[in-house]
């Protein structure tokens, strides 16, 4: 197949730091190419994914995120390049791209929604239903989609082989628990601190903090809680993330919103690190309670889980990541889906119960 991959203009592929969707796009592009397909990635000029690529903007446009003119220009140029190249199928990872591409007759576009369905975007997915095959990234996310809009569910995957197995021994100051994500209330940073404080353990917080809302949340709700073993260490780059997770006793990830797919939980499992989370969104699909981590409702439950994390077998966490969350599995499921779409036009409409 000739597979076009449409990334957004906001971050490079792969991202230099925070950026879960871009990590997934990078893994898919590499995997599609390694499987013998021709691939063209439409991204930004500073992307380093080792597949043929093209761009409108030479640099990631994060400072302009949300500006519709920037995104539309990126997408219009991208689709023109894809059709001139002769793509059999375009896998779009943006929100509005498939809407712009609908007028291209028999040309096949499919899209993955990396965000929630039950927001203002629901109206867009209702319009796309039956016209553009939509991939959901968890069963929970799909259950919140407009009826008739989701064609299949494919969990994200990562290059597990590239993640070294950690021993959970901590750093030179001793054992620690980890938080990794955005500095935002819905990621539950304040809840992670409360649980760690109640358990009497060290917590190292590695979080993206770039925009105004993130800085405000940190100043008002997180910084006053720091100290005595609870430390914010900044944003951890891609090169250091696996080591940070692997040295932790457990990842404390008390999400407070129905996250469609918690990629950081899979990254932790690949490093052999159990995950402590809450029964919201995709978390119960990803974490096996009592085996690869604990799923707890409140601070008291999270505190108990923190104490129990030592008892979990890190080799099982790694084995689950290899079996269920590898990029090879993710790539194979996407290719099978694409082949079915190209072979049977009738398969382009809803099949998911």
C-alpha positions in Angstrom: 0.0 0.0 0.0 0.9 3.7 -0.4 0.0 5.0 3.0 -0.1 8.8 3.7 0.1 9.8 7.4 -1.3 13.2 8.3 0.1 14.7 11.5 -0.8 18.0 13.0 1.4 21.2 12.7 1.9 21.7 16.4 4.6 19.3 17.3 7.4 17.5 15.5 7.3 13.7 14.9 8.6 12.3 17.2 8.2 15.1 19.7 11.3 16.5 21.5 9.5 16.3 24.8 5.8 15.9 25.7 3.6 14.6 22.9 1.8 11.3 23.1 0.0 11.4 19.7 3.2 12.3 17.9 5.0 9.3 19.5 2.3 7.0 18.2 2.5 8.6 14.7 6.2 8.0 14.7 5.8 4.3 15.7 3.1 3.8 13.0 5.2 5.4 10.3 8.2 3.3 11.1 6.1 0.2 11.3 4.3 0.7 8.1 7.5 1.3 6.2 9.2 -1.7 7.9 6.3 -3.9 6.7 7.1 -3.1 3.1 4.6 -0.3 2.5 5.4 3.0 0.9 4.9 5.8 3.4 4.6 9.6 3.2 4.4 11.6 6.4 3.0 15.1 6.3 4.4 16.8 9.3 6.7 19.8 10.2 10.2 20.3 8.8 11.9 19.7 12.1 10.5 16.1 12.4 13.1 13.3 12.5 11.0 10.2 11.8 13.1 8.2 9.3 10.4 7.9 6.6 9.8 10.0 3.5 8.1 13.2 4.6 7.0 16.6 3.4 5.8 19.8 5.1 4.4 23.3 4.8 6.0 24.7 8.0 9.7 24.2 8.6 9.2 24.3 12.4 6.6 22.9 14.8 3.9 25.6 15.3 3.2 25.1 19.0 3.2 28.9 19.6 0.2 29.1 17.2 -1.7 26.1 18.5 -5.4 26.6 18.1 -5.1 29.1 15.2 -7.4 27.7 12.5 -5.7 29.4 9.6 -2.4 27.7 10.5 -4.0 24.3 10.8 -6.1 24.6 7.6 -3.2 25.7 5.5 -1.2 22.8 6.8 -3.9 20.3 6.0 -5.0 21.7 2.6 -1.3 21.6 1.4 -0.9 18.1 3.0 -3.9 16.6 1.2 -2.9 18.0 -2.1 0.6 16.5 -1.7 -0.9 13.1 -0.7 -3.2 12.9 -3.8 -0.4 14.0 -6.1 1.8 11.3 -4.5 -0.9 8.7 -5.2 -1.8 7.6 -1.7 -4.0 4.5 -1.5 -5.2 5.6 1.9 -4.5 8.6 4.2 -4.4 8.0 7.9 -5.3 11.4 9.4 -4.4 12.2 13.1 -6.0 15.6 13.1 -9.5 16.7 14.0 -10.6 18.7 11.0 -8.5 17.1 8.3 -11.0 14.4 7.4 -13.7 17.0 7.1 -11.6 18.9 4.6 -10.8 15.7 2.7 -14.3 14.4 2.2 -14.8 16.0 -1.2 -12.1 13.8 -2.8 -14.5 11.3 -4.3 -13.3 7.7 -4.0 -10.0 8.6 -2.3 -9.9 6.8 1.0 -9.3 8.7 4.3 -9.4 7.2 7.7 -8.8 9.0 11.0 -7.8 8.2 14.6 -9.3 10.4 17.3 -6.7 10.9 20.0 -9.1 13.0 22.1 -12.5 12.6 23.7 -15.6 12.2 21.6 -18.1 13.7 24.1 -17.2 17.3 23.6 -18.1 19.9 21.0 -16.2 17.6 18.5 -19.1 15.2 18.7 -20.9 17.1 16.0 -17.9 16.7 13.7 -17.8 13.0 14.2 -21.6 12.7 13.5 -20.9 14.4 10.2 -18.1 12.0 9.4 -20.0 8.9 10.4 -20.4 6.5 7.5 -18.1 8.6 5.3 -14.8 8.4 7.0 -13.8 5.3 9.0 -12.9 6.4 12.5 -10.5 4.5 14.8 -11.0 4.8 18.5 -8.1 4.2 20.9 -10.0 2.5 23.7 -13.3 0.8 24.4 -14.2 3.5 26.9 -13.5 6.3 24.4 -15.6 4.5 21.8 -18.5 4.1 24.2 -18.7 7.9 24.4 -18.8 8.4 20.6 -21.9 9.4 18.6 -23.7 6.3 17.5 -22.5 5.1 14.1 -19.2 6.9 14.1 -16.6 4.4 15.2 -15.4 1.7 12.9 -12.8 -0.1 15.1 -10.8 0.2 18.3 -7.0 -0.2 18.2 -5.0 0.4 21.4 -1.9 2.4 21.1 1.5 0.7 21.2 5.1 1.6 21.8 8.5 0.2 20.8 8.9 -1.9 23.9 12.3 -3.2 22.9 13.6 0.4 23.0 12.6 0.7 26.7 15.2 -0.7 29.2 13.7 -2.6 32.1 14.2 -0.7 35.3 14.8 -2.2 38.8 12.7 0.4 40.7 15.7 1.1 43.0 15.4 4.9 42.8 18.2 7.4 42.5 21.2 8.4 44.7 18.8 9.7 47.3 16.8 6.5 47.6 13.6 5.0 46.3 10.9 7.2 44.8 7.5 7.1 43.1 7.0 9.0 39.9 4.4 11.2 38.3 4.7 11.9 34.6 2.4 14.0 32.5 1.0 17.5 32.1 0.8 20.0 34.9 -3.0 20.1 34.9 -5.8 19.3 37.3 -7.3 16.6 35.1 -4.0 14.7 35.4 -4.3 14.6 39.2 -1.0 16.0 40.2 -2.4 17.4 43.5 -4.1 14.0 44.2 -0.7 12.2 43.6 0.9 14.5 46.1 -1.9 13.9 48.7 -1.5 10.1 48.3 2.3 10.2 48.5 2.2 12.5 51.5 -0.3 10.2 53.3 1.9 7.2 52.5 5.1 8.9 53.6 7.0 8.3 50.4 9.1 10.3 48.0 7.3 11.6 44.9 9.2 13.1 41.9 6.9 15.1 39.6 8.0 15.3 35.9 5.5 17.4 34.1 5.1 19.6 31.1 4.5 23.2 32.2 4.4 25.6 29.2 1.1 27.4 28.8 -0.5 29.9 31.1 -3.1 27.5 32.6 -0.4 25.0 33.5 1.7 27.7 35.2 -1.4 29.0 37.1 -2.4 25.5 38.3 1.2 24.9 39.5 1.4 28.2 41.4 -2.0 27.8 43.0 -2.4 24.1 43.7 0.9 22.3 43.4 3.8 24.5 44.5 2.3 25.1 48.0 2.3 21.3 48.5 6.0 20.7 47.6 8.8 19.9 50.0 9.7 17.1 52.4 10.3 14.5 49.6 7.7 15.9 47.2 9.7 17.5 44.4 8.9 19.0 40.9 11.8 18.2 38.6 10.6 19.8 35.4 9.8 18.3 32.1 11.7 15.1 31.3 12.9 14.7 27.7 12.3 11.7 25.6 15.9 10.4 26.1 15.5 10.4 29.9 11.9 9.3 30.3 12.4 5.5 30.3 15.1 5.7 32.9 13.0 8.0 35.1 10.1 5.6 34.9 12.2 2.5 35.3 13.9 3.7 38.5 10.5 4.4 40.2 8.8 2.0 42.6 5.6 2.8 40.7 3.9 5.4 38.6 1.3 7.4 40.4 -1.2 8.4 37.8 -4.5 9.4 39.5 -6.3 10.8 36.4 -9.4 12.9 37.1 -11.0 12.7 33.6 -12.0 9.9 31.2 -8.6 9.9 29.4 -9.0 8.1 26.0 -5.7 6.3 26.3 -3.0 6.8 29.0 0.2 6.3 27.0 2.3 7.0 30.0 0.9 4.0 31.8 2.0 1.7 28.9 5.5 3.4 28.9 5.7 2.6 32.7 4.7 -1.1 32.2 7.4 -1.4 29.4 10.0 -0.3 32.0 8.7 -2.9 34.4 7.1 -0.3 36.6 3.6 -0.9 38.1 0.9 1.8 37.7 -1.3 3.2 40.4 -4.4 4.9 38.9 -8.1 5.5 39.2 -11.0 3.7 37.5 -11.7 6.4 34.9 -11.5 6.3 31.2 -9.2 3.8 29.6 -7.3 3.0 32.8 -9.1 -0.2 33.7 -8.5 -1.5 30.1 -4.7 -0.9 30.5 -4.0 -1.8 34.1 -4.8 -5.2 35.6 -5.7 -4.5 39.2 -3.4 -6.4 41.6 -1.2 -7.7 38.8 0.4 -4.7 36.8 -0.7 -2.1 39.3 -3.7 -1.0 41.3 -6.9 0.8 40.4 -8.2 2.8 43.4 -11.1 5.3 43.8 -9.8 7.8 46.3 -6.8 9.1 48.2 -7.1 6.4 50.9 -7.2 3.7 48.2 -4.3 5.2 46.4 -2.3 5.4 49.6 -2.9 1.7 50.3 -1.8 1.0 46.7 1.4 2.9 47.1 2.4 0.7 50.1 1.4 -2.5 48.1 3.3 -1.6 44.9 6.5 -3.2 46.3 4.8 -6.6 46.2 4.1 -6.6 42.4 6.3 -8.5 40.0 8.0 -6.1 37.6 8.7 -8.8 35.1 4.9 -9.3 34.7 4.5 -5.6 34.0 7.0 -5.9 31.2 5.5 -9.1 29.8 2.1 -7.5 29.6 3.6 -4.5 27.7 5.2 -6.8 25.2 2.1 -8.9 24.7 -0.6 -6.2 24.6 1.0 -2.8 23.9 3.8 -3.3 21.4 4.1 -1.1 18.3 4.3 -4.3 16.3 0.8 -5.3 17.4 -0.5 -1.8 16.8 1.0 -1.6 13.3 -0.4 -5.1 12.4 -3.9 -4.2 13.5 -3.8 -0.9 11.5 -2.6 -2.6 8.4 -5.3 -5.3 8.6 -7.9 -2.6 9.0 -6.6 -0.6 6.0 -6.5 -3.7 3.8 -10.1 -4.5 4.7 -11.2 -1.0 3.9 -9.4 -1.1 0.5 -10.7 -4.6 -0.3 -14.3 -4.1 0.8 -15.8 -0.6 0.4 -18.8 -1.7 2.5 -16.5 -2.2 5.5 -16.0 1.6 5.6 -19.1 2.1 7.7 -19.8 1.2 11.3 -19.0 -2.4 12.4 -18.3 -1.8 16.1 -21.0 -3.0 18.5 
